[in-house]
Amino acid sequence: MRNLELLVQTMAAALNVPEGAVRSRWMLLRKAGLWTKVGRGRDMPDPTPSDATNLLLSFLAGGLATDTAETVRNVRGSKGSRPPIAGLDDVWDGTLGTMLDGLFAVLAAVGELTIREDDWARQVEGMGWKKADKSRALQENLRIGYATLSIRKNWLGWQTDVSVAQRDTSWAFGCSFAAALPENNALLSEKDPERALELLRSQNVVQPNRVTTETVGYPTLAGLAACLNGDATAAGEALSWKSHVSVSEQTLFGDPAVYVNIRSGNVKVITPHPGGREALWEENSRRTQTPEFQEKLRRVTEAAERRDRRRRGRR
């Protein structure tokens, strides 16, 4: 029970939402069978990695609180590619839910994430290092120093992007998961363009479209995992990264016009190009051909090459 309270408090602080809102989502998940349901009161078991996953998704996936259970089930089932994180093999079944379950289990057990050795070996093999450097890299550079989880919701459904980066090199990896709203499954699976257009019109989708994106970082994920062990000190590290939530108004196939950061209240307005997307592309193409742009590109490229030479020299 104590670990549950710690998880509620840490989740509320990291996402900048009231503790009452977190408890409300917890009760909705428990009622829907999406929470470990054994015992009551002091006999209630500590939260599991799956519980932490479901509670986090209930906020990141957006939507109404009354739809929490359905939303979590849909987003948990998002299909995607496997990230190169060690320790996921026992639970991985191709879905976002099992990936996050495994991630929280690893963080709770060892306190950090590492790159899967097979994936890192293939990466090192392609870096062009000498044999001795490769051997050292395989032994010393498995730790992940950066990770983000970002969920974007629009009228079609959800897209989840997971990014991880190695601590001591420039190596980084990203993978995506996708899940459609149930009412859009027929639309997305339709191969006939004319039939797809008919389905789209039948849904009365208005072009200005609300898109919500929420992102959490490695400190938040590690802090929530620490709650599963009752480690209040480590859980406090979750507060070093506040979640970022934005809402944008955009047109289907158009340019984003307005971004609102819900947490800070900041508003960013992007005025679409008066000539439309094609005119914007043409203007950007002309800009990249100017002598000023080419000179800047040359300086940036040379600086990157110098960094690479220094890095190889240290090895």
Helices and strands as residue ranges (DSSP letters): H 2-15, H 19-31, G 41-43, H 49-60, G 65-67, H 68-76, E 79-80, H 96-110, H 117-125, H 131-140, E 144-153, E 157-166, E 172-180, G 182-184, H 185-189, H 193-202, E 209-217, H 218-227, H 232-235, G 236-240, E 244-250, E 258-261, E 267-269, H 276-288, H 291-314
